[in-house]
């Protein structure tokens, strides 16, 4: 409005208003190009216009046929334990911490989209499946394979697990040894040990990456206890059947952030739980000390309680369809 875009050949200033088309001119241009026969020509016989697409071998039928050898797309295990009957909400007893994190952990820290390291659990999986390092691609490109994405959860090379001070990357402590978080989760699962994750402020900030919650669930994490959550990640955890909790008193985080060898029990929860109820986190240290910490269970609405009881939003919806 106030400064010229440039100057014409006659030396006079040219403003945007001088060259901007009028509404009538725009309408005339659109009407001259938007004609039914154009769409009919473009979208009729679509398959015949794409011979290369037709050459791709595929199956037909009502049910997708999974390629069990694919390293890109696999059938996820989200319905493996499905039952139409809601599960009981049970207390979490003697859980071990898989990770204790500081403030501002992002969804990219939790579920990176970048390169897959050769010596990471995801990299070892691809090597075992005869994929050359040059063809590893990225976590983002392999997000259709839960085997890769679960191994990549908490595998960001810059994430800092306070259980392993001074070290960056997706590692934790298992029986005094530093191991990959995925390997520790597998060992705990074999022993039937439930897992928790502890975090600081704004846990799960950043993009609403669904695999940050999916991977957390598939690692066997039963609850994530933080000072605060990013809004969407909290709801995504509920949607994957993981219980989000906040410290009632944020300073209680400092009482547990260095307790890598402690066990954590979440008691005072059951089927009669109400939205945003309080529960008790019982902490037992290796020195034999035990103390209680009040937490708020961040099931914020009645329907979120239904999601959690179903094991997540996917089995909840399937149950609704069956019903």
Protein Blocks (a to p, Z undefined) as FASTA:
>chain_A
ZZcfbdcfkopacdfklmmccfklmmmmmmmmmcfklmmmmmgoklmmmmmlmmpccded
jbdcddfkbckbccdfklmmgcfbdcdddddehiacfbdcdehiafklmmccbdcdfkbm
klmmmmmnopafklnmpmklmmmbmklmmmmgopafkbccfklghiacjdddeehiacdf
klmmmmmmmnopacdddddehihiajddfklmmmmmmnopabdcdfbdcfklmmmmmmno
pacdddfblmlmmmmmmmmmbccddehiafkbcehiacddddddfkopacddddddfbfb
fklmmmmmnopaklmmmmmmmZZ
